[in-house]
Structures are given as structure tokens and as C-alpha cells.
Amino acid sequence: MALREINLTPSEVLARREFLRHLGFWAGCLLISLSLIWGFYFLQDYTLLAKRRKVAELKKMHLNLGAKIDEIKVMRAELNSLRQEQSGLENITLNKPYSRIFAELSDLINEHTWLTQLNIDSGLDEETTASLKLTGFSFSAEELGNFLDQLTADPLFKTVVLQQAREDETVQLSKNTHAPIRLIQFNIECSI
């Protein structure tokens, strides 16, 4: 004897079950494929957002750098103006005090040479240095030469140049002598 399986379930129920099973299978496949597509989309979107953030950060950094560059330019302009002021002050402070110049001249000048005029140009321009112009008389060329040698040897006075020396006859220097005296009038220029 053989046993046969008899299915008493109505065929509509069986068809519905099969339909639901197929529907569940294909819906699952569709959900898996949609989740893969959406996952890939969100991954691409996230990487694109990261790149956009980097670009936005770079633009922000570029704007910040522009502001910093402007600040640096302003600071450089201020530094240049301060350097110009400092160089002007250095020129003023680098020049020797006049009292020192007078003291050195009084030590160097001999008793047979004297000054009638003394001009000091402080050289406030950046290109020029302080200069000294001496005008005076000497009893002889030897005494004037000694004075020039001492002036040249002194480290305070640089580039000592005798501009002019000429013999002059002057009327009496004192009431006791009536004869004219021969003197050498000189002009000396030097830088300080």
C-alpha cells in the first residue's frame, strides 16, 4: 500500500502563499539593491561634502591670509617709517657734540694760528655727513702746516682739506707796531 499525500488546502490559499513568498523575495532583493544604491550615494555625497568643506576651509584660509597680508603690509609701512625716523635720529645722535669739537680744536690749534670763522653743518640729510669749515689766520706756512697735521692726525676730524691759503698783508695788529704784518689766511674743510 502506498501512501499519498493529499493537500486539502484550497488552491487560492496556496497561490496567495506562493505570491506572497515571491513578493517577499523580490521586495527583499529590491530593498537590498536600493540600500546598496543609497549607501553608495551617501558615501559619494559624504566624500563630496568633505571636499566641499576643504574647499570652503581653503577659501576661508585664503581670506584670512589676505587679511594677514594686509596687516603685514601696514606693519611694514610702519616699520619703514620708524626706520626712516630712526635713521634721522641716528644721524643726529651720531654727530659729535659741539662742545667736544670745540675742545678738540682748542687743544689742536697752536698759539701762532687762530680762527676767525667756524661753520658746522650738522648733515641732517641721510646722504651727507657733518662737516666743519674753518677760516682763520696764521703767522707762517709752517704753523699752518703743523695745525693741518694735528687736525689730520685727530680721529674726530676726517678728510681734512685745505681749500685756500693766501698771504695777506694786514695793517698793524696792535698800537705798538706801525708796520704791516704778513699773515696767511686759510680755509679748511673737513668732515666730522
Disulfide bonds with the S-S distance in Angstrom:
none
